């Protein structure tokens, strides 16, 4: 699939890969570097409060650290719900530029907070980062979905998750003490560079053909956009005719209108469950705290850091490989099969983590379970939910329902990220059962019963199928 996409759509693949990486870098990078730089951030927080004459306990630190990290999510909800307004009024391109610009500003706030020993300012920076990431990530989903040729839509849409996995790996490596971990402000400032590159590239790109044709009613600009993205040999008239099939589904976009429409209601629920499941399995806290979890399982600091880095490398490799199969095997199959294996992996980790209290060999079971978790996540729950919702919805309602679904993802990330470390301190790995395993099983059962296959289908065909189910 990669070779076919590069040979027939090389220019488009290159442009989308640069925009995707630049836009999604911040989201993955800021999730990863606190993991391997955990000791340095811990020292920063303790030192900041000691300067004020306050001595923190371990339990106080756990809650402060969880709040600092997870205020990203309320910000992300704000950015997500700004998406329909920005994307529909000003366009997907403007939304991408604004979202990336907010991330650059947020990085500056984080740097100032680190240099002045103000954890509160770092928290504000994380909140602003969430706003930028929420807006940029949702606009990127729309941009990729509405500009990609149908035959490689799944591959190109997977660039979002692939970019996140690459940025997580970079964040893990840069956070190491002997790389940038000892200089937290430089470690943090790096995040703004890809955002600036994405902004620069976006200035030379048109908006999506679907937005220009259906939203702005401009056949000329839509034709120019199709030729820019798909090449001059592409049948523009046929493509415009296919796009026009979605216009029949236009209407007022409000929650009541969505809920009263059979197809839109199903799309909203399916997208929300799939997107919520993506983080309900625990990938955010595992990414944030894997080094600490490995330490508690019995590994020394060096072994725990190496385990986290290997996980990030496996994540990148498996995600890249998964993009070869998404347009062949289908979204439903990958989501359900690998989602189920993902839940089994986290259950296995919980079992081995408890056994590590009584036997040393169990820590290697923890390692194997985490590697299995990473690989199975990368083949199913990692890439598929990013674009599944957009494939279920007509152009007019796409940004609105995408925002609802991504909000479910954000709430799941906030819930699991905020509670995991404190509850793990109280209940050890048993906390994974109510936090991750039971909610994930419920979501998988719902998707098994309701989710249609979307591969190689036009959006209007998928909408008709949802109406008939």
C-alpha positions as CSV (number, residue, x, y, z in Angstrom):
1,X,0.0,0.0,0.0
2,X,2.8,2.4,0.8
3,X,4.5,1.7,-2.6
4,X,1.3,2.3,-4.5
5,X,0.5,5.5,-2.7
6,X,4.0,6.9,-3.2
7,X,4.1,5.9,-6.9
8,X,0.7,7.4,-7.8
9,X,0.4,10.2,-5.2
10,X,3.9,10.9,-4.1
11,X,3.5,14.7,-3.8
12,X,0.3,14.4,-1.9
13,X,1.7,11.8,0.5
14,X,4.8,13.9,1.2
15,X,2.8,17.1,1.9
16,X,0.3,15.3,4.2
17,X,3.1,13.5,6.1
18,X,4.9,16.8,6.8
19,X,1.7,18.6,7.9
20,X,0.6,15.6,10.0
21,X,3.9,15.3,11.8
22,X,4.2,19.0,12.4
23,X,0.6,19.2,13.7
24,X,0.6,16.1,15.8
25,X,4.1,16.3,17.2
26,X,3.2,18.4,20.2
27,X,0.4,16.0,21.2
28,X,2.7,13.0,21.3
29,X,5.8,14.7,22.5
30,X,4.3,16.4,25.5
31,X,2.8,13.1,26.5
32,X,6.1,11.3,26.3
33,X,9.0,13.4,27.6
34,X,7.5,13.6,31.2
35,X,7.9,9.9,31.3
36,X,11.6,9.5,30.9
37,X,12.3,12.9,32.4
38,X,10.1,12.0,35.4
39,X,12.9,12.3,37.9
40,X,13.9,15.8,36.7
41,X,10.3,17.0,36.8
42,X,9.8,15.6,40.2
43,X,12.9,17.5,41.4
44,X,11.6,20.6,39.7
45,X,8.2,20.5,41.6
46,X,9.7,19.6,45.0
47,X,12.3,22.4,44.6
48,X,9.7,24.9,43.5
49,X,7.6,24.3,46.6
50,X,10.7,24.1,48.9
51,X,11.5,27.7,47.7
52,X,8.2,28.7,49.2
53,X,8.8,26.9,52.4
54,X,6.4,24.0,51.6
55,X,7.4,20.4,52.0
56,X,5.5,18.0,49.8
57,X,4.6,14.4,50.7
58,X,4.6,11.6,48.1
59,X,0.8,11.6,48.0
60,X,0.7,15.4,47.5
61,X,3.2,15.1,44.7
62,X,1.2,12.4,42.9
63,X,-1.9,14.5,42.8
64,X,0.0,17.7,41.8
65,X,1.8,15.9,39.0
66,X,-1.4,14.3,37.8
67,X,-3.1,17.7,37.7
68,X,-0.2,19.3,35.9
69,X,-0.2,16.6,33.2
70,X,-3.9,16.2,32.8
71,X,-5.1,19.8,32.6
72,X,-4.2,19.3,28.9
73,X,-7.5,17.5,28.6
74,X,-9.9,20.3,29.6
75,X,-7.9,22.5,27.2
76,X,-8.3,19.9,24.5
77,X,-12.1,19.9,25.0
78,X,-12.1,23.7,24.5
79,X,-10.1,23.3,21.3
80,X,-12.3,20.5,20.1
81,X,-15.5,22.4,20.5
82,X,-14.0,25.4,18.8
83,X,-13.4,23.2,15.8
84,X,-16.9,23.3,14.2
85,X,-17.0,27.1,14.4
86,X,-13.5,27.6,13.0
87,X,-13.5,24.8,10.5
88,X,-16.9,25.6,9.0
89,X,-16.6,29.4,9.0
90,X,-13.0,29.9,8.1
91,X,-11.9,26.5,6.8
92,X,-9.9,23.5,7.7
93,X,-6.7,25.2,6.6
94,X,-7.2,28.2,8.9
95,X,-8.1,25.9,11.8
96,X,-4.8,24.0,11.3
97,X,-2.8,27.3,11.2
98,X,-4.5,28.7,14.3
99,X,-4.2,25.4,16.3
100,X,-0.4,25.2,15.6
101,X,0.1,28.8,16.5
102,X,-1.6,28.3,19.9
103,X,0.8,25.4,20.5
104,X,3.8,27.7,19.8
105,X,2.5,30.2,22.3
106,X,1.8,27.4,24.8
107,X,5.3,26.2,24.5
108,X,6.6,29.7,25.3
109,X,4.5,29.7,28.5
110,X,5.8,26.3,29.5
111,X,9.4,27.5,29.0
112,X,8.9,30.6,31.1
113,X,7.3,28.5,33.9
114,X,10.3,26.2,34.0
115,X,12.8,29.0,34.1
116,X,11.0,30.8,36.9
117,X,10.2,27.7,39.0
118,X,6.4,28.3,38.7
119,X,4.6,24.9,38.3
120,X,1.4,26.9,38.0
121,X,2.6,28.5,34.8
122,X,3.6,25.1,33.4
123,X,0.1,24.0,34.2
124,X,-1.3,26.9,32.2
125,X,1.0,26.0,29.4
126,X,-0.3,22.5,29.4
127,X,-3.8,23.8,29.3
128,X,-3.1,26.0,26.3
129,X,-1.3,23.2,24.6
130,X,-4.5,21.2,24.9
131,X,-6.5,24.0,23.3
132,X,-4.1,24.1,20.3
133,X,-3.9,20.3,20.0
134,X,-7.7,19.9,20.2
135,X,-8.3,22.4,17.4
136,X,-5.4,21.3,15.2
137,X,-5.9,17.5,15.6
138,X,-9.6,17.8,14.6
139,X,-9.0,20.1,11.7
140,X,-6.2,17.7,10.5
141,X,-8.6,14.8,10.6
142,X,-11.0,16.8,8.4
143,X,-8.2,18.0,6.1
144,X,-6.9,14.5,5.5
145,X,-10.3,12.9,5.0
146,X,-11.5,15.5,2.6
147,X,-8.4,15.8,0.5
148,X,-7.4,12.1,0.2
149,X,-8.2,9.9,-2.8
150,X,-10.6,7.2,-1.8
151,X,-8.3,4.3,-2.5
152,X,-5.6,5.6,-0.1
153,X,-7.9,7.4,2.4
154,X,-7.2,4.9,5.2
155,X,-3.5,5.0,4.7
156,X,-3.3,8.8,4.6
157,X,-5.7,9.2,7.6
158,X,-3.4,6.9,9.5
159,X,-0.6,9.6,9.3
160,X,-2.1,11.2,12.4
161,X,-1.5,8.2,14.6
162,X,1.9,7.5,13.0
163,X,2.9,11.0,13.7
164,X,1.9,10.7,17.3
165,X,3.9,7.5,17.7
166,X,7.0,9.0,16.1
167,X,6.7,12.1,18.4
168,X,6.3,9.8,21.4
169,X,9.5,8.0,20.5
170,X,11.3,11.3,20.1
171,X,9.9,12.6,23.4
172,X,11.0,9.4,25.2
173,X,14.5,9.7,23.8
174,X,14.9,13.5,24.3
175,X,13.6,13.1,27.9
176,X,16.5,10.9,28.9
177,X,18.9,12.4,31.4
178,X,21.9,12.2,29.0
179,X,20.0,13.8,26.1
180,X,17.9,16.8,27.1
181,X,16.4,15.5,30.4
182,X,18.7,17.7,32.5
183,X,17.6,20.9,30.7
184,X,13.9,20.9,31.0
185,X,13.3,24.2,29.3
186,X,15.2,23.1,26.2
187,X,13.4,19.8,26.2
188,X,10.1,21.7,26.3
189,X,11.1,24.3,23.7
190,X,11.8,21.7,21.0
191,X,8.0,21.1,20.7
192,X,7.4,24.4,18.9
193,X,9.7,23.6,16.0
194,X,7.5,21.2,14.1
195,X,4.5,23.4,14.7
196,X,6.3,26.3,12.9
197,X,7.1,23.9,10.0
198,X,3.5,22.9,9.7
199,X,2.3,26.5,9.7
200,X,4.9,27.4,6.9
201,X,3.8,24.5,4.7
202,X,0.1,25.2,5.2
203,X,0.4,28.7,3.7
204,X,1.2,27.1,0.3
205,X,-1.7,24.6,0.4
206,X,-5.3,25.2,-0.6
207,X,-8.2,24.2,1.6
208,X,-9.9,20.8,1.0
209,X,-11.8,20.2,-2.2
210,X,-14.9,19.2,-0.3
211,X,-15.0,22.3,1.9
212,X,-14.4,24.6,-1.1
213,X,-17.1,22.8,-3.2
214,X,-19.8,22.1,-0.6
215,X,-19.0,24.8,2.0
216,X,-17.8,27.7,-0.1
217,X,-19.7,26.7,-3.3
218,X,-16.7,27.4,-5.4
219,X,-16.2,25.0,-8.3
220,X,-13.1,26.8,-9.5
221,X,-11.2,26.7,-6.2
222,X,-12.3,23.1,-5.6
223,X,-11.0,22.1,-9.0
224,X,-7.7,23.8,-8.3
225,X,-7.5,22.1,-5.0
226,X,-8.2,18.7,-6.6
227,X,-5.4,19.2,-9.1
228,X,-3.0,20.4,-6.4
229,X,-3.7,17.3,-4.2
230,X,-4.5,14.6,-6.7
231,X,-2.5,15.7,-9.8
232,X,-3.4,17.0,-13.2
233,X,-4.2,13.5,-14.6
234,X,-7.0,13.0,-12.1
235,X,-10.6,13.0,-13.4
236,X,-11.8,16.2,-11.7
237,X,-15.4,16.1,-13.1
238,X,-15.9,12.6,-11.7
239,X,-14.5,13.6,-8.3
240,X,-16.7,16.7,-8.1
241,X,-19.8,14.5,-9.0
242,X,-18.9,12.1,-6.2
243,X,-18.4,15.0,-3.7
244,X,-21.8,16.4,-4.7
245,X,-23.5,13.2,-3.5
246,X,-22.8,14.4,0.1
247,X,-24.6,17.7,-0.4
248,X,-28.0,15.9,-0.3
249,X,-27.3,15.2,3.4
250,X,-26.9,18.9,4.3
251,X,-28.9,20.4,7.1
252,X,-28.8,22.4,10.3
253,X,-26.1,21.1,12.5
254,X,-27.2,21.0,16.1
255,X,-27.2,18.2,18.7
256,X,-31.0,17.9,18.3
257,X,-30.8,17.5,14.6
258,X,-28.0,14.9,14.9
259,X,-29.9,13.0,17.5
260,X,-33.2,13.0,15.5
261,X,-31.4,11.6,12.4
262,X,-31.0,7.8,12.5
263,X,-27.7,7.8,10.6
264,X,-26.1,10.8,12.3
265,X,-27.1,9.5,15.8
266,X,-25.5,6.1,15.0
267,X,-22.4,7.8,13.6
268,X,-22.1,10.0,16.7
269,X,-22.4,7.0,19.1
270,X,-20.1,4.7,17.1
271,X,-17.5,7.4,16.7
272,X,-17.7,8.4,20.4
273,X,-17.4,4.8,21.6
274,X,-14.5,4.0,19.2
275,X,-12.6,7.2,20.1
276,X,-13.3,6.7,23.9
277,X,-12.1,3.1,23.7
278,X,-8.8,4.3,22.2
279,X,-7.9,5.8,25.5
280,X,-10.0,3.8,27.8
281,X,-7.6,0.9,27.4
282,X,-5.1,3.0,29.3
283,X,-2.6,4.1,26.6
284,X,-2.3,7.6,28.0
285,X,-1.2,6.7,31.6
286,X,0.9,3.8,30.2
287,X,2.7,6.3,28.0
288,X,3.0,8.8,30.8
289,X,4.0,6.4,33.6
290,X,5.4,3.3,31.9
291,X,8.9,4.0,33.3
292,X,7.5,4.3,36.8
293,X,5.3,1.2,36.3
294,X,8.4,-0.8,35.2
295,X,10.3,0.4,38.3
296,X,7.5,-0.7,40.6
297,X,7.5,-4.1,38.8
298,X,11.1,-4.6,39.9
299,X,13.3,-3.1,37.1
300,X,16.1,-0.6,38.0
301,X,16.0,2.9,36.5
302,X,18.0,2.1,33.5
303,X,16.0,-1.0,32.7
304,X,12.7,0.8,33.1
305,X,13.8,3.6,30.8
306,X,15.0,1.1,28.2
307,X,11.7,-0.7,28.4
308,X,9.7,2.5,27.8
309,X,11.9,3.4,24.8
310,X,11.5,-0.1,23.3
311,X,7.7,0.3,23.7
312,X,7.9,3.6,21.8
313,X,9.9,2.0,19.0
314,X,7.5,-0.9,18.7
315,X,4.6,1.6,18.6
316,X,6.2,3.4,15.6
317,X,7.0,0.2,13.7
318,X,3.6,-1.4,14.3
319,X,1.7,1.7,13.4
320,X,3.6,2.1,10.1
321,X,3.0,-1.6,9.3
322,X,-0.7,-1.3,10.1
323,X,-1.2,1.3,7.5
324,X,-0.5,-1.4,4.9
325,X,-3.5,-3.3,6.0
326,X,-6.2,-0.7,6.9
327,X,-7.4,-0.4,3.2
328,X,-7.1,-4.2,2.7
329,X,-8.4,-5.8,5.9
330,X,-10.9,-3.0,6.8
331,X,-11.4,-0.8,9.8
332,X,-14.0,-3.1,11.6
333,X,-11.7,-6.1,11.6
334,X,-8.6,-4.3,12.8
335,X,-10.5,-2.4,15.5
336,X,-12.3,-5.5,17.0
337,X,-9.5,-8.1,16.7
338,X,-6.7,-6.0,17.9
339,X,-8.8,-4.1,20.4
340,X,-9.7,-7.4,22.1
341,X,-6.0,-8.5,22.1
342,X,-5.2,-5.1,23.6
343,X,-7.5,-5.6,26.5
344,X,-6.0,-9.1,27.1
345,X,-2.6,-7.6,27.2
346,X,-3.4,-5.0,29.9
347,X,-5.1,-7.8,31.9
348,X,-1.9,-9.9,31.6
349,X,0.1,-6.9,32.8
350,X,-2.1,-6.6,35.9
351,X,-1.6,-10.3,36.6
352,X,2.1,-10.2,36.3
353,X,2.4,-7.0,38.2
354,X,0.7,-8.6,41.2
355,X,2.9,-11.7,40.8
356,X,6.0,-9.5,40.8
357,X,5.4,-8.9,44.5
358,X,6.2,-12.6,45.3
359,X,8.6,-13.7,42.4
360,X,11.2,-11.8,40.4
361,X,10.6,-13.5,37.1
362,X,7.1,-11.9,36.9
363,X,8.7,-8.5,36.0
364,X,9.6,-10.0,32.6
365,X,5.9,-11.0,32.1
366,X,5.1,-7.3,32.8
367,X,7.6,-6.3,30.1
368,X,6.1,-8.8,27.6
369,X,2.6,-7.7,28.4
370,X,3.4,-4.1,27.8
371,X,5.1,-4.9,24.5
372,X,2.0,-6.9,23.4
373,X,-0.2,-4.0,24.5
374,X,1.8,-1.6,22.4
375,X,1.8,-3.7,19.2
376,X,-1.9,-4.6,19.4
377,X,-2.8,-1.0,20.1
378,X,-0.8,0.2,17.1
379,X,-2.6,-2.1,14.7
380,X,-6.2,-1.3,15.8
381,X,-7.1,1.2,18.4
382,X,-4.2,3.6,17.6
383,X,-4.9,4.6,14.0
384,X,-8.5,3.6,13.2
385,X,-10.6,5.9,15.6
386,X,-8.8,9.0,14.2
387,X,-10.7,8.8,10.9
388,X,-13.5,6.3,11.5
389,X,-16.0,9.0,12.7
390,X,-15.3,11.2,9.7
391,X,-16.0,8.3,7.4
392,X,-19.4,7.8,8.9
393,X,-20.7,11.4,8.5
394,X,-21.5,13.7,5.5
395,X,-19.4,16.8,5.0
396,X,-21.9,19.3,6.5
397,X,-22.1,17.6,9.9
398,X,-18.5,16.1,9.9
399,X,-16.8,18.7,12.1
400,X,-19.6,18.8,14.6
401,X,-19.8,15.0,15.1
402,X,-16.0,14.7,15.0
403,X,-15.9,17.2,17.9
404,X,-18.3,15.1,19.9
405,X,-16.4,11.9,19.3
406,X,-13.0,13.5,20.1
407,X,-14.5,14.9,23.3
408,X,-15.3,11.3,24.4
409,X,-11.6,10.5,23.6
410,X,-10.5,13.5,25.7
411,X,-12.8,12.7,28.7
412,X,-11.5,9.1,28.6
413,X,-7.9,10.3,28.6
414,X,-8.6,12.8,31.5
415,X,-10.3,10.1,33.5
416,X,-7.6,7.5,33.1
417,X,-4.7,9.8,33.2
418,X,-5.8,11.6,36.3
419,X,-6.7,8.6,38.4
420,X,-4.2,5.9,37.4
421,X,-1.1,6.9,39.4
422,X,-3.0,7.8,42.6
423,X,-5.2,4.6,42.5
424,X,-2.2,2.5,41.6
425,X,-0.6,3.8,44.8
426,X,-3.6,2.5,46.8
427,X,-4.6,-0.7,44.9
428,X,-1.6,-1.6,42.8
429,X,-2.4,-3.3,39.4
430,X,-5.9,-4.3,40.6
431,X,-6.9,-0.7,39.8
432,X,-6.6,-1.6,36.1
433,X,-9.7,-3.7,36.3
434,X,-12.3,-1.0,36.9
435,X,-10.2,1.7,35.1
436,X,-9.4,0.0,31.8
437,X,-10.6,-3.6,31.4
438,X,-14.3,-3.5,32.2
439,X,-15.0,-0.2,30.3
440,X,-13.1,-1.5,27.3
441,X,-15.0,-4.8,27.1
442,X,-18.3,-2.9,27.2
443,X,-17.1,-0.7,24.3
444,X,-15.9,-3.7,22.2
445,X,-19.3,-5.4,22.6
446,X,-21.1,-2.4,21.4
447,X,-18.8,-1.9,18.3
448,X,-19.1,-5.6,17.5
449,X,-22.9,-5.3,17.3
450,X,-23.2,-2.0,15.6
451,X,-20.1,-1.0,13.5
452,X,-20.3,-1.4,9.7
453,X,-17.3,-1.8,7.5
454,X,-16.2,1.5,5.7
455,X,-13.2,0.5,3.6
456,X,-13.2,1.5,-0.1
457,X,-16.7,3.1,0.3
458,X,-17.7,6.7,-0.5
459,X,-19.1,8.7,2.4
460,X,-22.6,8.8,0.9
461,X,-22.6,5.0,0.6
462,X,-21.7,4.6,4.3
463,X,-24.4,7.0,5.3
464,X,-27.0,5.1,3.4
465,X,-25.8,1.9,5.1
466,X,-26.2,3.4,8.5
467,X,-29.7,4.6,7.7
468,X,-30.7,1.1,6.7
469,X,-29.2,-0.7,9.8
